[in-house]
Amino acid sequence: MWFSKNFRALWWLILVLCLTYVLAQRLGTIEGGNAKPVDFLLIVVWLGVCLAPLFAEISLPGIKLKQKMDELKEAVSTEVSSLRSEIRNSVEVRSSIAPNFWFGAPPPDYKLGEIEQQVRALASSLQSQGYRVQGSHAFASSQVLSANDQVMFASRRDIEVELRALAERVQDDPDQKRFAPVSRLLWLLTGAGTLDKHTANLIREVYSVCSLAIHGERISEKQVDFVLKTAPELIGVLRAIRERGV
């Protein structure tokens, strides 16, 4: 509680007068050389109270007087509340806007021809500027997938198919469940109680290994063997959960 300025001034004046009166009663004893420790304490307190209006903080032997502590606490509390509000608003805005930048519906069939022409125009423009655009020949050579890559591709695809099928029951917006990343699908399914956190973590681990081939990373034989042994059973678990809920 912080009182008004007039009340504090009046209270200070009363304290000074009271302490001055008490100190005056002890003055004879102090001058006679019979002062006690309490007399020195009275003098220190009297000095502190007299000087209090002049300084925000006074430190005397064994005593520290502060005037602005409540105001400082109130200011800090206000700043913390403002910071919390800004953080909350930032998180809410990011949660509502970020998905629009991560995925989206593919263009309809009637626009594919137009986009195809734009891509060809882009390639021609770069070639005219001296860029070496190899085109379909280089693309065809990169389409030969090894058996290990095919295992990774197929496993990741089947995991996503099952997760999106499960997400259809907990997400009203079809675009949100159709084009959402797997991390969001797992968040939706765990939040709805369809999957527990342990199962979601297992899916995340297997999916991350499968994604190595999708991103063009080098994969080891041990990773391929891991996916061959775990992905079919994990996909079977997801399918069983989906069929049980039908």
WONORSUL-V720970 format. One record per backbone hydrogen bond with DSSP energy under -0.5 kcal/mol. CO is the residue of the C=O (numbers start at 1). NH is the residue of the N-H. E is the energy in kcal/mol with one decimal. If there is no record, write none. Layout:
co->[CO CO]
nh->[NH NH]
e->[E E]
This chain:
co->[1 4 5 6 7 8 9 10 11 12 13 14 15 16 17 18 19 20 21 22 23 24 24 26 27 28 29 30 36 36 37 38 39 40 41 42 43 44 45 46 47 48 51 51 52 56 56 58 58 60 63 65 68 69 70 71 72 73 74 75 76 77 78 79 80 81 82 83 84 85 86 87 88 89 90 91 92 93 94 97 97 98 98 99 99 108 109 109 111 112 113 114 115 116 117 118 119 120 121 122 123 124 125 126 126 127 131 132 134 135 136 137 138 140 141 143 146 147 148 149 150 151 152 153 154 155 156 157 158 159 160 161 162 163 164 166 167 167 172 173 174 175 181 181 182 183 184 185 186 187 188 189 189 190 196 197 198 199 200 201 202 203 204 205 206 207 209 210 210 211 212 213 220 221 222 223 224 225 226 227 227 230 231 232 233 234 235 236 237 238 239 240 241 243]
nh->[3 8 9 10 11 12 13 14 15 16 17 18 19 20 21 22 23 24 25 26 27 27 28 30 31 32 34 33 39 40 41 42 43 44 45 46 47 48 49 50 51 52 54 55 55 67 68 60 65 63 60 58 72 73 74 75 76 77 78 79 80 81 82 83 84 85 86 87 88 89 90 91 92 93 94 95 96 97 98 100 101 101 102 102 103 111 112 113 115 116 117 118 119 120 121 122 123 124 125 126 127 128 129 129 131 130 133 134 137 139 140 141 142 143 144 145 150 151 152 153 154 155 156 157 158 159 160 161 162 163 164 165 166 167 168 169 170 171 174 177 178 179 184 185 186 187 188 189 190 191 192 194 195 193 200 201 202 203 204 205 206 207 208 209 210 211 212 213 214 215 217 216 224 225 226 227 228 229 230 231 232 234 235 236 237 238 239 240 241 242 243 244 245 246]
e->[-0.5 -2.2 -2.2 -2.4 -2.7 -2.4 -2.2 -2.2 -2.2 -2.5 -2.4 -2.7 -2.7 -2.4 -2.4 -2.4 -2.6 -2.2 -1.7 -1.2 -0.5 -0.6 -0.5 -2.2 -2.8 -1.9 -2.2 -1.2 -1.3 -1.3 -2.0 -2.1 -2.1 -2.3 -2.6 -2.7 -2.5 -2.4 -2.6 -2.1 -2.1 -1.0 -1.5 -0.9 -0.8 -2.5 -0.6 -0.6 -3.1 -2.3 -3.3 -2.7 -2.6 -2.6 -2.3 -2.3 -2.7 -2.6 -2.1 -2.2 -2.6 -2.3 -2.2 -2.5 -2.6 -2.1 -2.2 -2.5 -2.6 -2.5 -2.3 -2.5 -2.4 -2.5 -2.5 -2.5 -1.9 -2.2 -2.4 -1.5 -0.5 -2.0 -0.8 -0.7 -1.6 -1.6 -1.2 -0.5 -2.1 -2.5 -2.0 -1.7 -2.3 -2.2 -2.3 -2.1 -2.4 -2.5 -2.3 -2.1 -2.3 -2.2 -0.8 -0.6 -2.5 -1.5 -1.0 -0.8 -0.8 -1.7 -2.5 -1.5 -1.1 -1.1 -0.7 -1.0 -2.2 -1.8 -2.1 -3.0 -2.7 -2.2 -2.3 -2.4 -2.5 -2.1 -2.3 -2.4 -2.1 -2.3 -2.6 -1.8 -2.0 -2.2 -1.1 -1.4 -1.3 -1.4 -0.6 -1.3 -2.0 -2.3 -0.6 -2.0 -2.7 -1.7 -2.6 -2.6 -2.5 -2.1 -1.8 -1.8 -1.4 -0.7 -2.2 -2.2 -2.0 -2.4 -2.3 -2.1 -2.4 -2.7 -1.9 -1.5 -2.1 -1.7 -1.2 -0.8 -0.8 -2.0 -2.8 -1.3 -2.0 -2.6 -2.2 -2.2 -2.5 -1.6 -2.2 -2.1 -0.5 -2.6 -2.9 -2.1 -2.1 -2.1 -2.4 -2.3 -2.3 -2.3 -2.8 -2.2 -1.2 -0.9]
